[in-house]
Amino acid sequence: MTPGEWQRIKDLFAEAIEKPADAREDFLKDACDGRSDIYDEVVSLIAASADPENLIENNSYDLASKIVAQETPITEQHFGRYKIIREIGSGGMGTVFLAERNDGEFVMQVALKIVRQSVADREIIERFRRERQILADLQHPNVAALHDGGVSEKGEPFLAMEFIDGEPLIEYANTHNLSVDDRIRLLIKVCSAVAFAHRNLIVHRDIKPSNILVGADGEPKLLDFGLAKSFDSKDSVIQTTLRAFTPAYASPEQITGGNITTASDIYSIGVILYELLTGSKPLQFEDKSFEEIVQTAIATSPRPPSEALNTENRKLRGDLDNIALMALRKEPGRRYRSIEDLADDLQNHLDDRPVAARASTFAYRTSKFVARNKIAVAASALVLVSLLAGIGVSLWQAEIAKRQSARSETVNQFLQKMLLTAIPETGANGKRGRELTIIDVLDEVERSLDNDLSTEPEVRAELRQIIGDAYLSQGRYDDAERNLEHAFSDQTTIFGSNSRETLKTEMSLASLYFARANYDKALDMFDRRYTSFKNEFQNKRIEPEFFLPKQVEFATICRAVGQSERAESLLHEAIVDATTFGNDHSTSAAKTILTLLLLDQGRFAEARSYQSDLVTKLRTSLPTGDPALAAALTLLGSIQMENGSLKDAESSLKEGETVYRHNYGPEYLPLYDNLRLQAQTAYLARDYATAQRLIDSVLTAYQKNAGPKYISFATALTIKGLVANKTGNSADAENILNEALKLRLENLPPDHFMTALTKGALGEVLLDQKKYAEAGPLVRESLEGLIKSQKSENNRLAAARQRLARLDASQ
């Protein structure tokens, strides 16, 4: 047969096998156009597919037990050109050996599978060769390839398969701590391999994690293929052949002896998806009799993955729940039509597109549409629509609909109107499509609230809180405060001061106070309300997406006021909570603040190693331009600067600045933290003109949006004073640094490392002016403070010791 003829045979087989048995002969006679050789091959394949015997599996045996009884060592056994090295595993195909080909042509290691010697009958040997040819056609990057095959001198057929040195799928995902999205990406590659096999007329029938090995390169390989077979319906036959598959991963029709099709493999992939997401299997078969296994398979429905964990994982709700349960339906015809459809749904989930496993409602399509466009600044108005569609519609469907059905229609109409404001070809204020920004849409929504929701004060207050948060995220602090104060006042009147609604708005106001460096007010609010806030979260009345960032902010405020131990405790708590709920952004944010604590303690080598790894991971796991990357790059630049790697610091900081400007407005405070670090880097590089220009712009922004109590305000003054000193303005430098030290002493503990750094800077300026008596106490106190706060030797301590040496030399 030519390759084209063989492909035609496979295509005809695929069509014929789907037709009723009594209609296949007429179909094939017409389709084969008189080619008896093609007709015979297709009929032979159909007969093989219906045969309950499986040549490769049922004629395998444990070669090790045979060899043990022989005097010849196992390492001296040969099969064709292959010499056995050692046993590497056993399963449905019998024992598998690591073998090596070394016949003078080339050296290659393979996984060798041996078929029982009793198959020496000529007809069976021919069938074996035909089946081996089908396996040889499976050339796919995620399928373990068939390298060779033959018959030994003793008449034992063997297969030489690609040797995969890797870990089973589930074990690999766990040991590498893969995120939910990375686990899905891995499984999509497995689906690609299974789909390729299905297109080549092969149903695997035994897909399970141990048959999927992941190599060091992160690529999965599917092992152990066999031709599609049907089990006899008699229980005795089922029990005999049950060992050919693993019940936990077998479809109900496999267990009960039904017709096995590609849908059986889809079910098995569904089991693996479930286990990857939850760490447990959808149905439990351990310690059950065969009759109990059958009953469980046909009568027990699995719980949704999001409910299968000890701690509920909200990230699995919705798409992933529905995808897994659709693949695991009892009836083959109600599962996905093909493995490609399952893979498409998994990819659509990753891409924030609607999935076929969920009902295509307006709210669902809208939330998916806006979610996948949230990064682009030109279309950043969609971020707000996502908030409104996700949170507002949820209010409509849950709380509001319960209280007053008429209100739900009002909210729905309002949200649809806001959607029309942001999508292309419409627009607000004369702008259209990509000309719109998120600020345009926020302004438009705020103007609409009093008119469109004048009779719905509860909804209006909730939306004001959402809008206030959105303004805050864009650095529009006055607009944020106006909406949050309105929401807080209305909700206190409507729901009372201890309600969930009021509590959420209070936490948003605490975030605003923190952003404006009003640490006293922010910390007071967190101190008073955090216990109630966390109780509401634990009782599932506040969503993780809202709670987790506030938890990290609380820790960050504690760090800012010098409560380092309390900050560290809160951050460890936050990492546990964020990891439980699969919130990668909050996990990253908490770990970033922990890295800052390392930096505070002068543990620069640890901090640099950790942060470099984090930036590398974020570059591969986040979309280009994601704002989380800006914060990570800024922190990395700070660490590089402290280590003296000024060129690297400049590069990281400038890249972080670009991402900040791409995502936020010109008043966003973290942008100026980045510029402050750039100014400090320029100062250390003796580029005083650049340092002066940058630090002046930073102080202007700090004064406008935060004020002197902001933790970095005194840091910026310290840099400005040092620059002034190097540019010949020593008197100005002394005044500026005295102001910075006053702020440090007012807002931080006396032994805080930042206080010590500012004392050292002022002492250096006084040394340059030969004011040794004034410089002495500052230089000594700076070194003492740093010795207490720094946990390892670093450039801060080295500079402080150098100043003391200068002082001693002068005296």
HELIX and SHEET records of a PDB file:
HELIX    1   1 PRO A    3  ILE A   17  1                                  15    
HELIX    2   2 ALA A   21  ALA A   31  1                                  11    
HELIX    3   3 SER A   36  ALA A   50  1                                  15    
HELIX    4   4 LEU A   55  ASN A   58  1                                   4    
HELIX    5   5 LEU A   63  VAL A   68  1                                   6    
HELIX    6   6 ILE A   74  GLU A   76  5                                   3    
HELIX    7   7 GLN A  117  VAL A  119  5                                   3    
HELIX    8   8 ARG A  122  ALA A  136  1                                  15    
HELIX    9   9 LEU A  169  THR A  175  1                                   7    
HELIX   10  10 VAL A  180  ARG A  199  1                                  20    
HELIX   11  11 PRO A  209  ASN A  211  5                                   3    
HELIX   12  12 ASP A  235  THR A  241  1                                   7    
HELIX   13  13 LEU A  242  ALA A  244  5                                   3    
HELIX   14  14 PRO A  247  TYR A  249  5                                   3    
HELIX   15  15 PRO A  252  THR A  256  1                                   5    
HELIX   16  16 THR A  262  THR A  278  1                                  17    
HELIX   17  17 PHE A  290  ALA A  299  1                                  10    
HELIX   18  18 PRO A  305  GLU A  307  5                                   3    
HELIX   19  19 ARG A  314  LEU A  316  5                                   3    
HELIX   20  20 ASP A  319  ALA A  327  1                                   9    
HELIX   21  21 PRO A  332  ARG A  334  5                                   3    
HELIX   22  22 ILE A  339  LEU A  350  1                                  12    
HELIX   23  23 PHE A  362  ALA A  371  1                                  10    
HELIX   24  24 ALA A  381  LEU A  387  1                                   7    
HELIX   25  25 LEU A  388  GLY A  392  3                                   5    
HELIX   26  26 VAL A  393  LEU A  395  1                                   3    
HELIX   27  27 TRP A  396  ILE A  400  3                                   5    
HELIX   28  28 ALA A  401  ARG A  403  1                                   3    
HELIX   29  29 SER A  405  ALA A  422  1                                  18    
HELIX   30  30 GLY A  433  GLU A  435  5                                   3    
HELIX   31  31 ILE A  438  ASP A  452  1                                  15    
HELIX   32  32 PRO A  457  SER A  473  1                                  17    
HELIX   33  33 TYR A  477  PHE A  495  1                                  19    
HELIX   34  34 ARG A  500  ALA A  515  1                                  16    
HELIX   35  35 TYR A  519  GLN A  538  1                                  20    
HELIX   36  36 PRO A  544  ALA A  560  1                                  17    
HELIX   37  37 SER A  564  THR A  580  1                                  17    
HELIX   38  38 ASP A  584  ASP A  600  1                                  17    
HELIX   39  39 PHE A  604  SER A  621  1                                  18    
HELIX   40  40 PRO A  627  GLU A  642  1                                  16    
HELIX   41  41 LEU A  646  ASN A  663  1                                  18    
HELIX   42  42 LEU A  669  LEU A  684  1                                  16    
HELIX   43  43 TYR A  688  ASN A  705  1                                  18    
HELIX   44  44 ILE A  711  LYS A  726  1                                  16    
HELIX   45  45 SER A  730  ASN A  747  1                                  18    
HELIX   46  46 PHE A  753  ASP A  768  1                                  16    
HELIX   47  47 TYR A  772  SER A  789  1                                  18    
HELIX   48  48 ASN A  795  SER A  810  1                                  16    
SHEET    1   A 6 HIS A  78  PHE A  79  0                                        
SHEET    2   A 6 TYR A  82  GLY A  91 -1                                        
SHEET    3   A 6 GLY A  94  ASN A 102 -1                                        
SHEET    4   A 6 VAL A 107  ILE A 114 -1                                        
SHEET    5   A 6 PRO A 157  GLU A 162 -1                                        
SHEET    6   A 6 LEU A 146  VAL A 151 -1                                        
SHEET    1   B 3 GLU A 167  PRO A 168  0                                        
SHEET    2   B 3 ILE A 212  VAL A 214 -1                                        
SHEET    3   B 3 PRO A 220  LEU A 222 -1                                        
END                                                                             
